[in-house]
């Protein structure tokens, strides 16, 4: 049994499987190379989180007082694409999974690329991700194989679920950027309920299946949107140590959400205007979310999309990823915000899933009445 908590009150019991074909729930399993570069921690909740850019292995640098040698000659540095690492997101995703377990007694599915981005970028088509290196291509395939396994497990056990691709960014406005494969220009000027926009959204399935019947617009930047849930968190420690501007003193600023703090475009979190914003138009979200299944890669091959697993690319700002001294190792001179943020992140995601997905315990009978003398015993479905 797993328990979803809403506002710290036990809300509903959910049935959960305890094992999947790949391995034991909550116990890491790795790629088949024996080098453990790609890690999958199987879960038993309808939540999947991947961290493609936070890896440190083969970086050749010292991080948190530990040196990670670049000593695998089979994996040269990538000769194409971007090599910048999303600092501390590997640690963040593990802390989020631990907190989800503390709250529910169950696990989200977690997939981690432990390699530094200079060796592999799993959030790009394979040609750019591996720069045509066959060994790197193997690990790219393993990363996505694990997400596919998690998606199949969630689909079988729950019939629907949420996939989060977790990233870090350092844009000038310190807010969480939520990407649904909706462009800045569309968010700035369009009704998000237009069919063509909904069909491309990486939460397309949720639009037609959310249990409160909310529209796409309401799910993206309404009062029950993921952005609104982040802003509704108290986040006392964060706001006492980080000045996010615009007279915001509670919660986490997130875009898109239903919040605006005045007339300035820098203080309006409902739309990006001309400010930097990651819209979720990247490989992982397109492949593993529920958007347009006709999306193609650069070679014309179909990527994925469709299905019952919704996708959101979440780019968290730098100031929620500060570690200070973590587990006895010095990382930076900032107040440690990562662990408190991980606790809030877990609560927000659980609340979002509870609010929009949680009809898992509903059942019905084939008929509203039956005759105890002549009819067979009714079985619920």
N, C-alpha and C positions, 0 to 999 in steps of 0.2 A: 504493500500500500504506500502511496505517496500522498502527502497532504499539501494542498496549495493554501498559503496564508494570504489573506487580504486584510491590510491594515492591522496586521498582527493578530487577527482572529481566525481560528481554524474555520475555513470556508466550505470545503468540500473534499471528500475522499475520491481519489482517482485510482482505478485499477492500473497496474503497471506490470509489464513482464520483468522477469528477473534475469533472464539470460537471452542472448542472441547467438546466432550461429557462429559469429566470429570469435567471441570470447566473453569473459565474465564482465558484468556491468561494473564500471568504476575502476577497472584494472587496465592499465595501458597495454596496447598491442602496437606492433611496429611494422614498417615495410619489410618485405621479404629479403632485403639485401643482407640483413644481419648487422647493418651499421646504425640502425635506429634513427635515421634522419627524419622520417615522417611518423608521427605518433597519432594514434587514435585511442581515445578513452570512450568505450561504448557507454551509452546511457540508457535510461528507461523512462524518459519524459519526451513529450513531443517538441523538443527544443534541440537544435543543432547549432553549434558555434564553431567557426573556423578562424584560425589566426595564421594567415599566410606570410606575413612580412615581419614577424617579431623574432625570428630565429637568430641565434648567435653562433652556431657551429660553423667552423671553417672561416670565421670572420678575420682571423689573424690579428685581432685587437683584444684589449683588456676591457672587460665590462663588469662592473661590480666587484673589482679586485681580482677577477679570474681571467686568465689569458686563455683564449680559444685559438689553438694553432690552426693554420691553414695547411694541413698536411695530407690531404687526400688528392693525389695527383690525377685521379680519374675525373675530378670535378674542377676544371679551370674556371677562372672568373668569367662571368658572362660578358660577351662582347657587344651586347645590344641591350636596349631598354634602360630602366632605372634601377640603381643599386641601393638607394637609400632605405635604411631599415626603419620600421615603425617601433621606436624605442619602447621597450617594456611591455609590449602587447602579449608576448608569450607568458609573462608573469601574470598579467591582468586576466587572461582567459582562464588560467588555472585558479586564480583567486575567485573569479566569478563562479566557476564550477563548484569549488569548495563551499561557497556561500549558498548556492542553490541546494546543495546537499544538506547544509545546516538547516535550511528553512523547510525543505520538503522530505528529507530522508531519501531522496532519489537523485539521479544524475542527469544532467544534460549531456548529449553527445558532443564531444570536443575533438577537433582535428587540428593538429599543429604542424606546421612546417618548421622544423628545428634548424634548418640550414639558413645561413645568412642570405639575404636577398642577392648578394653578389654572385651566389651560386645557383639560385633558383627563385623564380617569381611565379608562384602557382596561380596568381590572379591575372594572368595574361594567356592568350592562345599559345599553344605549345611551341610554336616557332620563336616567339619572343621570350617566352618563359624560360626556355632552355638554350636558346641561341644555337639550335641544331646540334647540341651535344647529346649523344645517345644516353649517357649515364644520367644526365640531368632530366632527360625526357622520361626515364624510368621513374624517377621520384615524382615528377609532375603527374604521371599516371597513377601512382600510388596515392598521392594526396586526393585526387578526385575519386579514385576508387573507394576510399574510406568515406568520403561524403556521400557517395551513392549508396554504400552499405547502410550508413546512418539513415538516409532518406527512405530506403526500402524498409528498414526496421520500424521507423516512425509510421510510415504508411500502413504497414501490416498491423501494428499494434493500436494505432489511434485513428487512422483514416485521414489525417491531416496534421499539419504542424508548421513550425516556424524555423527558418534557417537564417542565421546572422553571420555575416562575414565581417569580422572585427579588424579595424584598422586604426592608425593614429595619424593626426595631421597637426600642423602648427600654424594655421591661418591666424591672421591678426585679431579676428574676433574670437574670443575663447568660448566656443560653444560646440555642442555635439551635432554632427551633421549626419542626417538620416537619409539614405539614398534608396529611392524606389524606382530607378530608371525613369525619372521624370526630370526633364531638363530645367535649368534655371529659367529660361525664357518661358517655358510652359507654366512653371510655378508663379512666375511674375504676372502673367497676363491671362491665364486660361481657367475655365471651369473644369476642375479635375474630373467631373462626372461625364465628360464627353467620351463616347464609346471608344474612339481611337486611342485616347489617353489611357483609359482603364485597361484596354486590351494589351498595352505595352507595359503596364505596371508590374513590378515583380511581386506584388501582393494581389494579383488579379484574382486568384482563387478565393482569398479572404473577402473580397468585395461581394461575391455571391454567396458566401457561406457564413459570414460573421453572425453570431447568435442574436445580436441586437438590431440587425437589419440596417446598419449604418451605410451611408454612401461612401464612395471612394474619397470624396472631398473631406468627409467627416473623419474617416480613418487616417488621413494624411495630416490634417491640421485642425481637427476638431477637438472638443473637450476630452475625448477619450483616445486621442492619438498617442502614439509612442512619445512624441515630443512633449505633449502635455503631461504625460506621466513623469517624464524626467524633470520638468519644471515643478511638478507638485511635490517632489521629494524635498525633505527639509534641508539636507546637505549642510548642516550647521558648520562642521569643521571646514568644509571646502570654502564656504562663503566667508568664514572668519580669516582665511589664509590666502584667498585668491580674489582679486578685484576684477570682476568680469564686466564692469562698466554698466552704463545705462541705468544706474540706481537699482540694479538687481541685487537683492540681498538674501534670497532663498532659492533653493532648488538648483538645477543645472539648466543653463540656457541651451536650447536645442532647436534645430531648424530642419524641416518645417515643423511648426507647432502653432498653437492658437494664441501665442503671447506677443504683445508689442509693448514697448516701454516709452512710447512717445512718437514724435513725428519724424525723428531721424531714421534714415534707412539702416544705419548701423545698429539701431535699437529695435528693429522690427524683425521678429523671428518667424513671421508667417511666410516669408518669401526672401530669396537671396538678393534681389535687385542686382547690382553690379559687383557684389562682394563674392569672394572665393567660396565655392561650394562644390563638394563631391556628390554627384547626383545618383550614384549607384549604377552607372552605365559601364560596368566592368565585367570581366569574364565570369567570375564566380557567381555573382548575383544573377547574371543573365542565364547561366547554365543551371543553377540549382534552385532558383526562385520559380514562381508559378506564372511568369510573364509569357510573352509571345514565343511559342514553340518554333516559329519560323526564323528566329534570329540566326544569322550565319556568321562564321568566323571569316578571317581574311581570305581563306581558300575556298569559301563557298559551302563549307560543311555546316550542317545544322549543329548548333551548340547544345541546345536542351530546352529549358523552359517548359511551360505547361505543368500539369500534375497538380498535386494537392499540398505541396510544401511551398509556402510563401517565403520570399527572400527580402532581407533588408541589409544593405551595406551600411555599417555604422562606423563613422570616422570620429574618434574621440579626440578632443583637443589636448595639447601637450600638458596643460596644468592639472588634468585629472590623472596623469600617469607618472607624477613625481614620486620617487621612492625614498629619498633621503638615505637613511640606513635601513636596509631590509635584510632580515635574517642574518644580522651581524656583518653584512657587507655594505660598504659605502658606495652609493650610486651618484648622488648629487647633493647640492646644498639647499634644496627646497624642502619645505614641510611635506611629509609623506601623505599624499592624497590618494595614491592608487588603491590601497586596501580599503579605506572608507568608501571610495567610489565603487569598487567591486561589490561591496555589500549593497549599495544602493542600486547598482546596475542589475544585480540578481533580483532584487525586490521589484524593480520596474518591469523587467521582462516577464516575471511570473504574474504580475498584476495584468499586464497586457494580454498574455495568453489566457489567463483566467477570464478576463472581461470579454474577449472576442472569440475564443475557441472552445471554451469549457462547457460543452454539452455532452461530454463523454459518458456521463452516467445516465443519460436519458434512455428510455426504452419504451416499447409499445407492444400491444397485443394485436393480433390480426382481426379481432372483433371486440366490440365494447361489451358484449354479453355472451355468456355461454350456459348451456343447460347441463347441470351436473349429472343428469340421468342419461343423456344421450350423446353429449359432445365429448370429444377427447379433451384432456387437460390442455389448456392454452399454454403455449411457450412464448415468452417475451422475445422480441428481437431488438 
